[in-house]
């Protein structure tokens, strides 16, 4: 089976899974275990569809259990960080208040 998602779509997909675990009240320790087991399933049954997925698969294949758990944990943190950053304004103009570049100048 192949899951052909772009990198951002893949991270969003993982983020939804992590959010569901959080909503269910799953502890961090159990969430890490579930992430590891899910990674094992993906590695075993899903073909890499793009270069990012191939890289993760190659890293997974080279790692022992401790390294795979670390990789799963790092991916979870990456996804959570990206989810938090998406909620923040991305530009100064998105922040309420005057824009420093135009403050004090009249619009033409």
N, C-alpha and C positions, 0 to 999 in steps of 0.2 A: 504494500500500500504506500502511496505517496501523498504527503501533505504539502502542497505547493503554495506556501505563504511567503510573502516578502518578509524581510527582517523585522520591520515595524509591525506588520500584521502578526508575525510569530510572537513577538514580545507582548502584543496586546492580548493574544490568545492565552499565553501563559499567565498574564496579569489577571485575566478573568477567572482562571482556575484558582489562583492564589486568593483573590478577593472572595471567591465562594468558600474557600477553606476558612478564611477569617470570619466571614458571616456565620459559619457553622460553629465558631468558637474553638476551632482546632488550635492546639498549642503550637508554638514555634518548633518545638522538638518533633512533634508528630507531623507538622507540615513539611519539615525537612525530610523526614522518612518517606512521606507520600511522594514528595518531589523526586527523591532518589528512585523509588520504585517505578514512578511514571517514566523517568529517564530510561530505566532498564527496558520498559515496554516499548518506548519509542525507538530505542536502539535496536531492539530485536525485530520489530514488526513494521517499521516505517522507513521507507527509502528516503535518502536525502534529496531534496528537490532543488536546493540552491547552495551556493558556496558557504553561506553561514551555517546551514544545517550540516553540510559536509565537515566543516571545521569542528563543530560541536561533537559530531559523531567520531571523528578521528581522535579528538582529545579524550572522549569517553572511552574509546577502545584502548587507548594507551594507558589509561589510569587504572589503579587498583581501587578497591572499594572506598578507601579513605579519600582518594583524589576525586573519585566520581561524586562522592557526597559533597566535597568542597566545590566542585563545578556546579552541581545542582544548587547549592546554597548561593554561590556567586550569581548565577542566572536569576535566582529569585530576588536577590537584592537589586540587581540591575533593573529588573522589571518593576519592582516596587519604587525604585528611585525615579524611573521614567514616568510612572503613573503620578507621583507626587509633583514632578517638575512640569507635567502637562497641565496641572491645575493652576500653576503659578503664571502670572502674566509673562509673556516672552519678550516684550519690548517695553521701553520706557513709556511709549505713547499709550500702552494698555493700562498703565497705572493711573489711578485717579489723581488729579492735580495738574498744575501747569507743566508743560513740556519745557525743560530747561533750555532747549535750543531756540525756542521761539519766545520765551518769556521776555516781556518788555518791548517786543517788536510788534508793530501793527501788521495785520494781514493786508496784502495788496488788494 
